[in-house]
Amino acid sequence: MYFLYTITNKKEQEQLKTKLEEMNARNILIIDDERELCELLENFLAKKANSIDYSNSLENGVEKFKLMNPDLLILDHNLPDGNGIDNISLFKKLNTSLRIIIISAMSNLKGEALEKGADFFIEKPISFSQLKNILAME
């Protein structure tokens, strides 16, 4: 999409900036059992998201997913009530345009995660610069 627009004052510039940010806004759901990490991610992603929420269990995460219909899911592999990689297909069925970032301390799971449909894999501890680069590609 292209815009041909002449900005004549500061107010119009701010309005255009807001409009462009709204167009790029996304709905993000984080599913991870580490509450502190979820809160860090939520704060980091707040300016990049229209709506952001998190869950500390897979079961609750699925329910929030159905209500929220996010376009980006940050999903931990090792959850108290299941593992993220085995549920990638479930989330992809609920939203076929969904992008999934698997996060895990077990780097040996990267191949399996990508094979099962994850779009990205980030090893814990999370690199926020890596996450920022991924989001810039979206």
C-alpha positions in Angstrom: 0.0 0.0 0.0 1.4 3.4 -0.9 0.4 6.8 0.3 0.8 10.1 -1.6 0.2 12.7 1.0 1.5 16.2 1.7 2.0 16.9 5.4 1.3 20.5 6.1 1.6 20.7 9.9 2.8 18.8 13.0 -0.8 17.7 13.9 -1.2 16.0 10.5 2.2 14.4 10.8 1.2 12.9 14.2 -2.2 11.7 12.8 -0.5 10.0 9.9 2.1 8.4 12.2 -0.8 7.1 14.4 -2.6 5.7 11.3 0.5 3.9 10.1 1.1 2.4 13.5 -2.5 1.2 13.7 -2.1 -0.5 10.3 1.0 -2.4 11.5 -0.4 -3.2 15.0 -0.9 -6.8 15.8 -2.5 -9.0 18.3 0.0 -11.0 20.3 -0.5 -13.9 22.8 2.3 -15.2 24.9 2.0 -18.7 26.5 4.8 -19.4 29.0 4.7 -20.7 32.5 7.3 -18.1 33.7 5.2 -15.2 34.8 8.1 -12.8 35.0 9.2 -13.6 31.4 5.6 -13.0 30.2 5.5 -9.6 31.9 8.9 -8.7 30.4 7.7 -9.7 26.9 4.4 -7.9 27.4 6.3 -4.7 28.3 8.8 -5.1 25.4 6.0 -5.7 22.9 3.5 -3.1 24.1 4.4 -0.5 21.5 4.3 -3.1 18.7 0.9 -4.6 19.6 -2.7 -3.5 19.3 -3.6 -6.1 21.9 -1.3 -8.3 24.0 -2.1 -10.9 26.6 -0.4 -13.9 28.2 -1.2 -17.2 29.8 0.8 -19.4 32.1 -0.7 -22.7 31.0 -1.5 -24.4 27.7 -5.2 -25.0 28.6 -5.8 -21.4 29.5 -3.7 -20.2 26.5 -6.0 -22.1 24.1 -9.0 -20.5 25.6 -7.5 -17.0 25.4 -6.4 -17.8 21.8 -10.0 -18.6 20.8 -11.2 -15.3 22.3 -8.4 -13.1 21.0 -7.5 -14.7 17.7 -3.9 -13.3 17.7 -1.8 -13.1 14.6 1.4 -13.7 16.5 1.8 -16.4 19.2 4.9 -16.7 21.4 4.8 -20.2 22.7 7.0 -21.9 25.2 7.7 -25.6 24.6 7.8 -26.9 28.2 4.5 -26.0 29.9 3.0 -27.6 33.0 0.1 -29.1 31.1 1.7 -30.0 27.8 4.3 -28.9 25.3 4.1 -26.2 22.8 5.7 -28.0 19.8 3.0 -30.7 19.9 0.3 -28.0 19.8 1.5 -25.9 16.9 -0.9 -27.6 14.5 -3.8 -26.9 16.8 -3.1 -23.2 16.8 -2.5 -23.1 13.1 -5.9 -24.8 12.5 -7.5 -22.1 14.6 -5.8 -19.3 12.6 -4.2 -20.3 9.3 -2.3 -17.0 9.0 -0.9 -17.2 12.5 2.9 -16.7 13.0 4.4 -18.8 15.8 7.6 -18.2 17.7 8.6 -21.2 19.8 10.8 -20.3 22.8 12.7 -23.0 24.7 15.9 -23.6 26.7 16.4 -26.8 24.7 18.1 -25.6 21.5 18.0 -29.2 20.1 14.2 -28.8 19.5 14.6 -26.1 16.9 14.5 -28.5 13.9 11.4 -30.3 15.3 9.6 -26.9 16.0 10.2 -25.6 12.5 9.3 -28.9 10.9 6.0 -28.9 12.8 5.1 -25.4 11.6 6.7 -22.9 13.9 7.9 -19.8 12.0 10.8 -19.0 14.3 12.6 -20.5 17.3 14.3 -18.5 20.0 16.5 -20.1 22.6 16.1 -19.2 26.2 17.3 -17.0 27.8 15.5 -14.8 25.3 17.4 -12.4 23.2 15.3 -9.3 22.9 17.4 -8.1 20.0 16.6 -11.3 18.2 12.9 -10.9 18.9 13.1 -7.3 17.7 14.7 -8.5 14.4 12.0 -11.2 13.9 9.2 -8.6 14.5 10.9 -6.3 12.0 10.6 -9.0 9.3 6.8 -9.4 9.9 
